[in-house]
Amino acid sequence: MGASTHAIVISSCLLGASCRYDGGSKPVLELACARLADRLSSCGWTVAPVCPEMDGGLACPRPPAERWGDRVITIEGADVTAAYRTGALRTLDTARAIGAYLAILKSRSPSCGIGSVYDGTFSGALTRRDGVTAELLKREGFTVVDEKLVRFCEPSFEHPVAIVLGSGLGALADKVRPVRRIPYEDIEGFPAEAIPVEGHRFEVIVGSLEGVPVVVYPGRVHLYQGYSALEVTSLVRHAHRLGCRDIVLTCASGAVGDIEPGTVGLITDQLNLTGVNPLASAECVAAAEIDSPFIAMADAYSSYLAEFARAAAADAGVKLVEGVYAGLLGPTYETAAEVRALKILGADYVGMSTVCEAITAHALGMEMLGLTIVTNKAGLSGNAHGEVLAMADDTGEAACSVIMGVLRNLGGK
Ligand code: HPA
């Protein structure tokens, strides 16, 4: 395992620094962020506390300020936009200087807020936009999250990490320190008569891995076996009911483009080409206990968890290729024409699972990491299940090491 050279910037107020306009009279120390910073430091990461407002030359304490259109105005009416822009540039410089790709910024503030900031009326009302620094870091390609996401994703016994194991990853189940086993037949909606395909065991393992609480599902059922989208997603609803907020979905896939078999793929997005959707009926919506099935699927795969996967892969010396996973019904492998079509559609990997589970997980508000073991070139006449399983087994260890690295970084209470 090589020395870690990863880096992160974190709003210093989240680590307890008095840098807010009120001088820190309201403590904003976020324990989940402080724990994350400690853990990453002890794993060799460079952790840089940043405060764009103080870096921009603003005093502490200072009068409250809010975004007003493209400007930032204090409650006394002073225009402090220039200071906020300077602070944003300084934060960008710091992030670049230490080689960070990930920034954890304080929510709602006119510099650091992500997606919503105070609206300039000083009434506590919010408007849907980013703070000045968050906007700049996003534009420059950083992964920018707030303390609420860090808190949400921090694993604990109440909120273990769910891991669904596809072909080749069975060995991960053996590494878990089990505290409880749940037969799949106890999972609501899981087909009672299903028998695991070779290399799968239908027993949920609740326990810990790398000291992190986990719930591991060693095997799944597939649409190509004749099961419904509701049945194939029962594991995800089960994990959610157990309290899991992070979910790792793994699978085997064929390479649509130039990716070499034996590669571990980080799924950054998906194409659901199965012809079904796990939310496409009143029964499915009721099973997921969601109000509306009209879920935005943009950004379904967690950019936060992806950063930890990149770091874990680098530490483990595993080449991680990023791409789009196309989920097809199967069970036949693709024709050459289908692979050409998939390439035009923007797919990098093609498989027969995962996409319905991903839709359900996202609808349930879970943070999702998708990893795929590329077992073969898609569309070749020699493609066969036996070879796919053999290559999945050969590459499984690399994928396991990525997952374990993610867990070490995520840590937990
Ligand atoms: N196509 C579809 N699913 C797969 C493949 C493939 O080539 N390889 C592994 N799962």
Boltz pocket constraint, residues with backbone or C-beta under 6 A from the ligand:
constraints:
  - pocket:
      binder: B
      contacts: [[A, 252], [A, 253], [A, 254], [A, 255], [A, 332], [A, 333], [A, 334], [A, 350], [A, 351], [A, 352], [A, 373], [A, 375], [A, 376], [A, 377], [A, 378], [A, 379], [A, 383], [A, 388]]
      max_distance: 6.0
